[in-house]
Amino acid sequence: MALAGVAVLVMMSACGSDDVKTTADTSTGSVSLEGTTWVLGGDTDIGAPLGDVVVSAQFDGGTVSGTSGCNTYNGPYTLDGDKLTIGPNLATTQMACDGPAAAVEQVYLKLLTQVESYSISGETLSLAGSGGKTLLTFEASIGAQAIIGSWTVLSYYSGDAITSVLGGVTMTTDFTDTDVSGNAGCNNFNGSYTVDGDNIKIGPLASTKMACKSEELSKQETDYLAALELATTFAVTGNRLDLFRDGGTFAATLAKA
């Protein structure tokens, strides 16, 4: 799905305090609430079919951010032991959504503001509401092995929007233990990358110098390679790889080849 257009922040609620109180993570799991990329589990029942829709959350320094279906979002959270409050002010980009992504996004953002506590068991995060009822269940996206393999590019950050691959070309990206390579539409590229948990650093990248058949393909190639080098975190969900820029915004989305 092409997510074209300029991102505009929209406030989900106008009320709430600007004060954010955080405490040390008190979970006994192998991962912590903060500093981990959490991906909504496919077996989570939120009243809308999740299917292939990717939803994620990152908690860091009083701000939660991630993807809510087809948009990215952010907002404040407070921690007090295992008590967790999110919002009520949540901001989201204003991308056009339809189908399952739109339904999931609407329900997900509403449920976030109903969260009252959290718990972590192993690499599973559960967010609960009133009476301890589980509202959302996430899995930690960690480990370098998840990204290794061959991927086909679905969309990428073009400098001011997320766009699908243009020009009828197939763009690929392959990750080994330490190196990344692929084809950006008309040229091959390669470079190194490092992973630390769900953090990633790609590049610098080098490419061959063949002339592209059009300015459109040339710009697309330049934009995609730049997007790869902007990636700071990643999440693998089934056959999908999402690379994120600072703030949890998309750098690129790829599918397992």
Secondary structure, 3 states (H helix, E strand, C coil): CCCCCCCCCEECCCCCCCCCCCCCCCCCCCCCCECCEEEECCCCCCCCCCCCCCCEEEEECCEEEEECCCCEEEEEEEEECCEEEECCCCEECCCCCCHHHHHHHHHHHHHHCCCCEEEEECCEEEEECHHHCEEEEEEECCCHHHHCEEEEEEEEECCCCEEECCCCCCCEEEECCCEEEEECCCCEEEEEEEEECCEEEEEEEEECCCCCCCHHHHHHHHHHHHHHHHCCEEEEECCEEEEECHHHCEEEEEEEC
